[in-house]
Amino acid sequence: LFIGWVGYGMAHSAVLGEVFAAPTPPHILQATRAADGGQGILFIYGNYAGDNLNFGMAADMAEDEGIKNETVRVWDDIASAPPERANERRGLAGDFFVIKIAGAKAETVASLSEVKAVTEKARDNCRTFAVSLSPATIPATGKPTFQIGDDEMYFGIGAHGERGVKQTKMLSADRTAEILVDGIVKDLALKSGDEVNLLVNGYGSTTLMELFIVNRRVHQILSDLGVKIYRTEVGNFLTTQEMAGCSITLMRLDNELRELY
């Protein structure tokens, strides 16, 4: 995912680990040096143990070289922990919105602390809920990440093929969208008059046709709730090998976040 989000108004550097594994501290440090313009670096990544450890080590190494840095961990997955333990949640496709806001703010020549502050605000206003219709394959073993029947689906899966929290029989696209949106709306405490950005993300094998069917129902649900959609993104942004499924991300907007997006 992250390599596709490097460019003007987005991230300035991306560092990749092996599939389903965090990048190593030396590689992170190389990417940090490449992006450093002298005003500091903001690390943005999903809230996973390996990433937290390795980026934390790289951040210390960068400080030792005189590169000041700050960190924002993304934890938008509502299925991975309850609201009162939001900082224990995993990062999912909300990374996309968070990085876009950070990059836009950086282009205004804001200070590192200012970029971090608005990035945290974007993160805290993002929620994601995901569903899978098939598992992903682990490259090192060739085995699936979990077992699921052809007539079943799994709500609450993670970006690396982690098991979900609720397994059900196959539901229609409309009913699936309703469950995903309902979970996000409640967790984000959205109300009539709020404005959001919407991301309908495919996990690798889901066609655009299917994603747009889900998108159609999401628009209907939010319209009925009186929630305005400012921008809609539909496509494969965060994929998990050949997994079939999708996630929905909503980011609640204020004037600053809307303008930066």
N, C-alpha and C positions, 0 to 999 in steps of 0.2 A: 503493500500500500504506500508507504512513505515516499518511495522513489518517484511516484507519480505526482507528488505534491510539492516538488521543488521548482521554484520559478519566481518571477516578479510578483510581489504581493503575497507570496506564500512562504514556504520554508527556504532557507538558503543552503542547507546541506542535509543529506539523509545518510544514515549508516545502517547497513543490513547485517544481521546475523544469519546463521543457518536457518532453514525452514523450521518454524515453531520454536526458535531459540533466540535469546537476546544477543546482540552484538557484543564483542569483547571490549574491555576498557581501552586497549591500545588503538583499536579501530575507531572507537568513539572519539578518542583524543585526536586522531588524524582528521576526522570530519570537523571537529571543533576548530582546529587550526585553520582548516580550509575556509571556514565560514567567518572567522574572526576579523572584524574590521576595526578593532580597537575600542569599541564602546561596550563590549560585553556580549555574552551568549545566553540565550534562553533555551534550555532543554525542554522539549515537549514529547512525552511518550505515554503509552498506556500503563496503567498501574498493575504491573506484574512483578513477582518477586525477583526474577532474573534481571529484568530491566532496571528495577530500583537499585539492585546491588551494583550492577555493572556501570550504569550511568552515574551512580553516586561515587564510585571509585574514579571514574573518568573526570568528574567534576572536581574532585580533590586534586587530581593530577594537573588539570588545567589551571587551577588556582596557583599551584606551585610554579607554573610557567608564567604567571602574571596575567592570565586570562580570567577576568571576573565573569561569574556566571550565576544564573538563577534557574530554578526548575519548576515546571508545572506538570504534575501527573494528572492524566485524564482518567476519570472514574465514572463513566456515564451508564454502565450496564446495570439496570435496575434489578436484574434477576440474581446478581451475585452477592448481594448483602442488603439488609433493610436500610431505610432512609437514615436512621440514627447512627448507622455505621457506614455512611456514604464513602468515606475515605478508604474503605476496604474493598470497594467495588472495582471490577475490572474495567479497562478501557476498551471501547469498541469503536464504531464508526464516528462517534462524536469527535474523535481526533481531527477529522476533516474540518469541521466547523471551527474548532479551537485553533488549529494551525492557520486557517484563513484569517481569523481575527487578529492573531499575533502578527502575521506577516503584513497585514494592512496597516496595523498600528506602527510597526517598525518603519514602514515606508514614509510615515509622517515625521521621521527623525525624532521620535519620542525617546525618552531615556529608558534604560533597561528596566527600572522600577515601574515606569508607566506602562511599558509593554507587558510586564508580568501581571500588573494589576488588572488590566482589561482582559488578559488571557484567562486569568482565574475567574473573572466574571463570566466569560463565555463558557468555561468548563462547568461552572456551578449552575448554569442555566440550560445544560444539555442533558438529555436522557435518551437511552436506547434500549429497545427490547428486540430480541432476535428469535427466529424459529428456523429449525432445520428439518428437511425431508429426507436427508441421507447424510451419512458421516463423511469425513475427509480421510484421506490415506496419509499415514506417516511415512515419509520418504525412506527413512532409515530401515524400516521394517516391512513396508508394503502392506501393513495391516490397518484396518479402519480404527478410528479413534473411539467409536462406540458402536453398538449394535442397535438397529432399528428395523422394524418390519416395513414391507413395501406399502402397507396401508396405514402407517403411523407417522406422526410428526413429533418433534421435540422442541418445546419452548424453553428459552433461556440459555441457549448454547453460547460458548465463548469463541473468541477469534481463532484459537488454536485447536478447535474441535472439542473443547471441553464439554462434558455432558451437560444437558439442560436440567431444568428443575421440574418440568411437567411433561410427561409423555401422553399423547392422546391419539385417537384414531384420526385419519386424515379428514381435515375440515375444508370447507370451501375457501376460496381466496378472500371473499367478503368477511366470513366469520373469523378467519385468521387475522385480517387487518383490524377487526373490531377488538379482538383480545389484545393485540399489540398496542393499539392506540389507547385503549382503556387503562392499561397498566401505566403507560407513560403519563397520561393526563392526570391520573390520581397522584403519582409520585411527584410530578412537577407542580401540582396544585394549579393547573391551568383553569382560567375562568373566562367567561364571555368578555370580549373586548381585548383580550391578550393577542399578541402577534408573534408568530413563530417562523423559523425556517424549517423546512421539511427535507429529510434525506431518506429516500427509499433505496436501500443498498442490497445488491445481489451477492450471494456468497460463492459464486464461481460457475455453477451449472444452471442457474435460473435465467430464463430468457427475459429479454427486455419486455416482450409482450406480457409475460406474467407479472413483472414488476409494475408495469403501467396499469394493470388490472387492480393490483393492490393500491397503487397510488390513487386511482379513481375513487376507491372506497374511503381511503384516508381523507381525501378532500371533502367528501360528503359528510363524514363524521365530524370533522372539525368545523365545517360550515354550520352544521346543526347545533354545535356547542357555542357558536358565536366567536370562535377563534379564527383570526385572520392569518392566512399564509402569505408571507412576503415573498419567499423564494422557494422553489422546489427543485431538488436535484434527484434524478433517477438514473441508476446505473450500477456498475460494479466498482466500488470504491475501496472496500475492504473485503478481500476474498480469502477463503480457506480451502485452498487446493480445489478439488472438484465437488465440494459440498453443494447440495441443492438446498436453497432456503433464502431467507431475506431478513433484513433488520430494518426497523424504522427508528429514525432519530429526529427529535424535535429540539430546537434551541429557541427558548423564549427571548424575544428582542426588546431592547429599549432603544432610545434614539441613537446612542453611541454605537451599539452593536449593529444596528441597521445600517448606519452610515458607513461603518468600516467594511461590512460585508459587501 
